[in-house]
Amino acid sequence: MLWRNRQGWICARSRHIKPVMSALPFVKMHGLGNDFVILDARKAPLRLAAAQVRAIADRHTGVGCDQLIVIEPPASPLADAFMRIRNADGGEVGACGNATRCVAAMLMRESRSDHVIVETIAGLLDAEGRGDGLVGVDMGRVSFDWRDIPLAKPADTVRLELAAGALRDPVAVSIGNPHAVFFVDDVDAVALETLGPVVETDAMFPERTNVEVAQILGRDRIRLRVWERGAGITRACGSGACATLAAAARRGLTERTAEVVLDGGTLRIDWLRDDHILMTGPVATSFTGFLDPALLR
């Protein structure tokens, strides 16, 4: 891999400045520590096999990330770009709130606008700059319908009959991707690294699920930890924060607006009366560079 400094591109191994011709440029960004490698395929198509995604996402031999994001030309005439989301295990998913904020910030810088529309598998997402490095995204409508999540069979999604260790009776929610939200007395006491993969792969979730453990701190504040489907424990999860606020409000534990405190920082979530859910939080660029073609082989 190569990193850039003020003088040019520097080979990480030899430390000699040298031109890069065939390497693939990338941007490393994060939202509250939930980190992404972002590739731009708007001018030339890019098709990556699962093994190539895993190689890039590897934190020891690749760049390292929770998700790899590919920006592509939009299919919808209303959208500014299409965002393809690949988890660290190589699988493709339909929604990622923190990645949407990062991509939206990139597109807004390009267009010198404070509003863009990002197209995803889950639909069109409106995003706007809120100042002070914050980006707000309309994540679409929340659904508690078992078919939308999806579940393997009809069930009460507000109190799902499911248990794993000390975790009981989650709320199942769709934010364009599946979530199982468990309410606990102390999120730090939950062995999420052990129970997360058990719930993720439970037969109730044919497409697997993200797993949230949430602690109610007040009517307008929630502490949250997340096991992301295909990525493991992450420092933040935007769609997970949205799912958790909707689940908490549906159970009457909070209002429809709250701060959600994750390991990496805090997001503001607003669940509107039309069931659209808004997420607001910061984005940051870590570094830019080129992928050595050998990594993709």
N, C-alpha and C positions, 0 to 999 in steps of 0.2 A: 504494500500500500504506500501511497504518497500523501504527504501533507503539504500545505501551502504556507509559506511565510511571506514577508513583504518583498523579498527579493525574487521569488519565483517558486517553482515546485522543487521540493527536496525529497530525495529518495530516503525512506526511513531507515534502510539498511546501511547504505554507503555514506549518507549525509552529504552527497555531492549534488549540486544543482544540475538538473538535466531536463531536456524537453520531454514532454509526454505526448505521444501521437495517438496511440490506439487504446489507451486506458479509458475507463468509463468514469466520468465525473459523478460525484455524489455530494450531498449535503447531510450532515449529521445534526439533527434537531431534537429537542425534547420539550415536553409539557409536564412540568412538575416532576422531572426525572423519568417519566415514561418516554423512552428514547427510540428514535427512528433513523434509519438510513433511507434517504429520499433520492430516487433516481428519476430523471426526466426523459420520458420516451415520447414526447410530443412530436419530435421531428423524425425520429426513426424508431420503429417498433422494437420492443424488448420483451422477449419471452424467456423467463427463467424457470428452470426445473426446481423441484423442491430441494434437491441436494445443493444447488447453487445458492438458494436462499439461506439454507442452513449454514453454508460456508461463510457467507457475508455476515450473518447474525452471530456467528461464534465469537465470544468475547476474548478468546485466547489467540485464535489464528485468523480471525476476520476483523471487521470493523467493530462489531458488537452492537446489538440492538434488540429491543422487544419485538418490533415489527419492521418489516421492509416495505416501503411505500414506493409505488411507481405512478408517476403522473403521466396520463395519456390524453390524447384528444378526446373531447366530450362527444357522446352520442346525441345528447340533447342540445338543441340550439340555444336553450336558456342558460346552459352551464358554461363556466369559464374553463373547466378542465375536469377530467375523470380521474379519480383517485382509486388505485387498486391496492388492497391491503393484504400483505402476506405475513402470517405469524412466524415467529422464530423457528418453528418446526417445519416450515415450508407450506403449510396449509393456507388457503385463501379464506378471508372472512369479509363480512359485509359492512361492519361499522367499527370505527375507532375515533372517539371524541377528541382525544389529545392530538392524534395525527391530523384530524380535520382542521384543528386550530393552526397547526404548524403549516400545513399546505396552504390554507387560506392566507396566512401571513405572507408566505412567499408570493402568492398570486397578487395580493394587494400591493406589495412592493413593486412588482413588475408593472402592474396597470396604473399605479399611483392613484388607487381608489381605496375607499374605506368599506367597500362592499363587493363580495364575490359570491358565486354559487358553485359549490363543489358537487360533482356527480359521483355517486358511489353505487355499488350493487343494491344498497338499501334505498336509494332514491336521491333526490336533490336536496342539498343542505345549504341554507343561507348562512353566510358568515359576514361579520362586520367588525371593523376595528373599534375598540372602546377607549383608546388612549392609554397611556402609561404602560404600553407593552401588552395590553389585554386584548383578547379576541373573544367575541361571543358567537356561538353557533346554535342555530335552531336544529336540534337533532331529530326532528320529526315527531310523529305521534307515538306515545307509549301504548303498548297493548298488553292486556292480561289474558287474552284469548289463548287457550292451550294450543290451538292450531298454528298461531303465529309464532310461538316461542321456538320451535315446536316441542310438544310433549309426545310421548309414545302412545298416550291414550287420554281420553277426557278426564279432567281432574279439576279440583278447586285450586286455582293458581294463587289465591291469596293466603291459603294455608295448605300448602302441598304436603301430602303425607310422604315425607322423605326424611331419613335420619342417617347421620354419619358421625359416629363417636358422640361428642357432646352437642353436635349441631342437630337441630330439630325444626320441622315445620317451616321451610322457607317460603318466601313469596317468589313465584316464577314470573318473570317480566321479559318482554321483548322491546329492545331499543334498536331494532334492525339486526340485533344479534341476541342470543339467549343469555339470561341471567337467573341465578338462584341466590336470593338475598336472605341471609340468616341474621336474626337480631339476637345479640348476646349481651351479657353484662360487662364483659371486658374483652375487647378485640385482641389485646396482647397476650391473653391467656389461651387463645385458640391455636392449636398446632396446625396452622393453615397449610404449611408445607407438606403435611401428611394427609389431612382431610380434603384439601383442595382437589388433588387428582382423583380421589375416590368419588366425590360429587360430580366432578367434570365428566367422568366416564360412566356415570350411573345409567342404567338401561332406560330410565325415564326420559333421558335426553338423547334422542337419536342422532343429533348433530353436535353432541357434547354441550357443555355450558360454561360460562364464566361463573365464578363463585365469589360472593361478597359476604364478609362478616361485618356487621354494623353495630355500633354502640350509640344509643341516643343520649346526647349530652344536653339537649334542651329542645324546645319546640322549633328552634331555628338553627340547630347545629347537630351534626352527626360525625362521629369518628368512624373511619372506614379502612379496611384492608381488603385487598383483592387478589384472588388467584385467577389469572387470565387463561382462557382456553388456548392451548398451544404455545403459551409463553411462560407460564408459572407465575410466581409472585412478582408483581410490578409495584413501583413506587406510587403510581397513580393510574387511574383508568377513568376516562371521561364518561364513556357509556355506562360503566359500573356505578359512577356517582349519580348519573341520571336515573338509572334503574333503582338505586337505593332510596333516593328521595321520593320517587313515585311509590315504591313499596311502603315506605314509612308513612307517607300521607294517606295511602289507601287503607292502612291499618289504623289510622287515627293517631299515630305516634308523634307526628310533626305537622307543621303547616305545609303549604304547597311551595314555599320558598325557604331555602336553608343553605347554610354553608356546610360543605362536606370536606372534612379534614382527612387527607390521605397522608401516607408516609412522606410523600414529596412536597406537600403543600395543600392549599385550600382552593376549592372550586365553588363558585356560586351557581346554584341550580334553581331554576324557576319552572314549575309545572303549571302551564297555562290552562285556562278553562276549556279550550278547544282540544286539550290533551297533547298539544305540542310541548316539548320540553326544551328549555334554553340552558345552555352551559356557557359560563364565562370564566376564563382563566388565562394565565400567562403562557408565552412561548419563548423559546430561546434557541439560538444557533450555537452549537458546540464547536464545530469546525467544518471545513470543506476539504475535499481531496479527490483522488482518483483511485479506482479499483484496478489493481494489477490484473491483466487478462489471465494470468496463471491462476488467480484465485477462482475464477469462473470455470476453469477447466476441471 
